[in-house]
Amino acid sequence: MKLGFLVDLNLCMGCKGCEIACKVENEVPLSSWRLRVKYIDLGTFPDTRRSFTPLRCNHCENAPCERICPVSALHYLENGIVNIDSERCIGCAGCMMACPYGAIYMDPETNTADKCTYCAHRIESSLMPACVVACPVEANIFGDLEDDHSHISLYIMEHKGAVQVRKPEKHTSPTHFYVGGGNATLNPLAHQRIEGFSLFNDITHLEHVGDKNHGILDRFLAPFAGDHGPKDNASLIESATDADTQEGGH
């Protein structure tokens, strides 16, 4: 058995149900993610569209993260999943630097590496990954790549020639595939945004924030400086006393 994943980008509508289901199922901390849905805007107004791409661990057959781990916290299961043992992880972050897909994060609560495991704990109980169950349009397809009659194998055969993987030039042999979406969705260098424009407006830049010659100390002394520049300590005390007297202080 060799488990694999396929996302039909022609079906994905960007609801992020898979992203939320993943965080809930695996108790992923805030500001971290195992599964992230990226979007890009394509075309020029008025002929524009938004494309969504779910990103997760690719469970490569030639995984650089597994090779670099000095304590074998990252390891292969018999079904092909690249699993991670948080009890063995020493938090060296070598796997994070080795992964070409940016799919590994450091858990801020345990200080150990973590990532998508295709919900290995659910698979042990003959359940589908949480993201597959949550997808309302069945864009996530999961199954045994070695079974010619499995849903994912039939899907790959049906779309032969249109199946893509991320960063094939890295020769990691991913078992995570995509159908549809075009090159721009998987290759960041293939998508270019017109310089100076965002989705809604013209982007402008300040030459500097505030007065570039106005430091923190200047701002503190400004109420006492008046038009004659900063004063010495005695003058500051006298100014503060005068101000207190005028306001009825004692």
N, C-alpha and C positions, 0 to 999 in steps of 0.2 A: 504493500500500500504506500502511495505517495500522495499526500494531500496537497491540494492547490486551490488558488483563489482566482476568480475572474470578475471584473467589474465591467458591465456594459454601460459605457458613458453616454450612449444614445438614450438610455432610460433614466439615468440619474438626474434628479430634479433639484438637487441641492438642499433637501429638507434638513439634513444633518441629523436625522434620526439615528443613523448608524454611529455617528460620533458621540451622541449622548448615551446611547445604549452601551457603548464600549466603556465610557467613563463610569457609568453606574455599575455595570457588571464587574468591572475590575478595580473599582474604587480608586480611580486615577485622580491624583491631587489636582487642585486648581492650578492653572498656568502650565500644566503638563498635558500631554496627550499620547495615546497609543495609536489613535486613528484621527486624522485631520482631513477635513474636506476643503480643498483649495478651490478657488474660483478665479477665472480670468475673463476679461471682456474682450471680445473679438469684433472686428469690423469697424467701420466708420459711420457715424450717425448720418442718416437714420437707419441704415442697414447694419444693425448691431445685434449681438447675442452674448449671453453669459454661459460659460462652460464650467462644469463642476468636475473635480477629480478627487475621489477619496484616496488618501495616502496612508499606507501602513507598512509594517515590516514585510519585506518581499520573500522571506524564508528561502534564501538562496541555497542552491545545492553546493555552491562554492562560496560559503559565507566568510568574508574577511573578519567579521566580529567574532565568530567562533574560533578562528585560527589564532587571533591575537590574545584572547582571554588567557591570562596566566594561571588561573585557578579552575578552568573548565566550568565556570558558572554558566557560560553559554555552551549548549550541547545539543546534539541532534536526538530527537526521539525516533522510534522505529517507523513512524508514519511520515517522517520527513520534516516535521515541525522543528524549527530552531527555537528551543526552549531556553529559559533562563532561571537559574536557581539563586534566589536573592540571599539565601543563607550562606552560600559560598562566595558571593560577590564581595570584593574588597573595596569597591568604589574607585578604582583606578582610572575609569573613564576611557580606557584604551579602546573598548568596543565602540564608544560614541565617535571617536576620531576615525576609526577604521570603516564604519558604515558609510557607504557613498550615498545613501538615501536619507540620512538624517532621521532614522526611524527609532533611535534609542534615546531615552532621556534619563536623567538622574533624579530619582525620587527624593524630594526635599525632606521627607519624613524619615526615611530609612537610610538615606545616603548610599543607596545601591542602584545599579542600572536596572531599567525595566523597559519593556516594549510589548508590541503585539505578539501574542503566542497562538493566534487563531483560536483563542479561548480553549486551550488544551484541557482545562479542567471540565469543560462542558463536553468536549469530544469523548473523554473517558466515559462519560455517562450516555453516550450515543445521542448527544444533543448537538444542534448546529451552533456556530458562533453567534453571539448576541447581535452583532451587526447584520447578519444574514436574516435573522428572525425579525428585526426591527424594520428592514427596508420595505416600504409600502409598494414599491414598483418592481420588486424582485430583481434589482440591478446587480446585487451581490450574489455570486454563484460560487458554491464551495463543494468540493468533493474529491474523489480519488482519481488522480490523473492516469493511473495504471489500469483503471477499469474502463474499457472502451464503451461501455453502456451507461456510465455515470453521466449525470447532467452536465458537468463541466467538460467532460471529454466530447460529448455530442455537440456542445456549444462551440468548442474550439474547432471541431471538424466542419461545422456548419459555416463558421466565419473564417475558414482557412484563407490566409493571405492578409487578413485584416486584424490579426491578433498582434498586440504590441506588448513590450515590457519597458520598464524605465531603465535608462542608461545601459543599453546592451553592450556598449563599448567597454564596460567594466568587467565583462566576462564572469559575472557572479552566478549566472544561470538562475534567475529568479523563478519561483513557482507562483508568482502573482502576475496575472495577465490583465490586459485591458482590450476592450473592443470599442471602436468608435472614438470620437473626440478629436482626432487629428493630431498632428505632430506637436502643435503649440501647447496642448494640454499636458504633455509628458516631458517636453524638452523646454526648460526655462529660457534657453538662448533663442528659441524659435519664436518667442512672443515678445514683441517690442511695443512699448507705450510711447506715444508721441511726447517728446521732451517738453515739459512745461505745462502738461495737462493732466488732470485727474479725471475721475468719472464725471464730476459735476462742474468743475470750473477751471479757470486759469490758475496755475500755481505760481505765486510770486515769492520772493525771498527778501527778508530784511538784511540790510547791510550789516547791522549789528543789533543786539538786544539792549535797549536803553542807551544811556550815554556811555560810550566805550571808555571815556576818561573819568568815569564817576564810580569809584570803588565803594565797598561796603562801609569803610571808615568815613568817606565823604558823605554818604547818605545819613550816617548816624549824627555827624556834626552839622549837617545842613540846617536844622532848625535854629541852631545857635550862631551860625556863621553870618547870617544876613548878607549884606552886599560887600562885606569887607574881608571875606575869606575866613578860615578857621581861626579860633581864638585859643589862648593858652588856658590851663586848668583854672587859674584864678578868675579869668573872665567868664568861663563857663559857669562856675559856681555863682558869680555875681548875677549873671543873666538868668539863671534858674531861680535865684532868690527874688529877683525883681518880678519875674513872671508869676511866682507863687503869691507875692504880695498883692499884685494887681487883681488876682483871682480871688482875693479874700482869704488866703492861707495864713497860717500862724507859724 
